[in-house]
C-alpha cells in the first residue's frame, strides 16, 4: 500500500472518531471504489468504519452494491480478507445472511494464516449467535477466548461484550456497576460508538431494574447528544430503548386447547398448532405448569438426561428457538420467550380451555 493511501485511511479513521462522518465517508469511498481492481488487506481492516459510515448516513443502497462486489471477488479470489469483508456485509447489510456469515467466520478463526483477523472475526461471530436469540453461552465462550487488545476501539468493544453477556446471564447488579464505570472512562467524541452503546445498555438495565424514571432521563439526555450528528442506527436503537422503557401494555395471554393431534394455541386473533410428541410441544407443556424453566429441567424432561452445559446448551437453544418461532406467528409485540440466568421464561400467561396436561 502506498504511504499516501495509508495516511488518507488514518485521516478518515480520525474523522470517523470526530463525528465527521461525511468527510470520513468521502475518503473511504475513494479507497473502496478501487476494491474490484486491487484488493488489499486494508480493505478488511478498515471495512468496519466504512460500513458504519454507510449505515449511520443512511446509504444502505451503496452497502448492497458493495455486497455484490465482494461476493464476486470472493468467488474469484478466495482470501481470508475477502471472506471477512463478505461476512461483515452479510451481517450488517440490509439483506442479512447470518448462516453464511457464521460459516465464513469459522473458516477465518481456524485459519492460522489469518491471525490479524481473528479478534474481529470472533466478535462478529458472537454477534451472529446473539442475533439468533438467546445462546448466551456460545457468546461467552467466544468472547472469553479473545485476548486483550492494545487497539482502543477493539478493547472498548470487547469490554462492552463482556458487560452485555453479564446482563444476558441475569447478573444485572454487576453489569450495572461495570457499565457505569465504563462510561466514566470513555470520551463522548473520540469513543462515540462505545459511548452510545454503553448508554443504551445502561438504559436497558435501569428499565429491567424498575428504574423507568431514571432510564427515561438518561434516554432524553442521550437523544439530545445523538441529534447533533446523522447517527441513523444509533437513533433507531435509542427509539427502541424508548419503546422498551415506556411499554406498559401487558402481554395478552395464550388460550390453549388440547386435541387429539396436539395443542391449539390462540392469541391476538391468530392461532397455531403444536403436534403432540414434538419437542417444542413438550417444552410448551412444561411452560403450562410453570412460567420459568431451568435448563437442567429441560434436559431432564425433554431430552431425558442430566444437564451437561457443553453438550446440551446448543440443543436446548435450538428447541427454544423453534418454539419461539412458532409462537411469534401469534403476533406478539415482544419476544414471547426470554432468557433468564440458568433458564427461560414464557412472557405471556397461559389459559387452558379444556383438557389436562
Secondary structure, DSSP 8 states (H G I E B T S, - for coil): --HHHHHHHHHHHHHHTTT-HHHHHHHHHHHHTTTTT---HHHHHSHHHHHHHHHHTT-HHHHHHHHHHHHHHHHHS--HHHHHHHHHHHHHSSS--HHHHHHHHHHHHT-GGGGGGHHHHHHHHHHHHHHTSS-HHHHHHHHHT----SSHHHHHHHHHHHHHHHHHTT-HHHHHHHHHHHHHTS-TTTTHHHHHHHHHHHHHHHHHTT-HHHHHHHHHHHHHHHTTTT-HHHHHHHHHHHHHHH-------EEEEE-SSEEEEEETTEEEEEETTSHHHHHHHHHHH-SEEEHHHHHHHHSSS---HHHHHHHHHHHHHHHHHHHGGG--SS-SEEEETTEEEE-S-EEEEE---
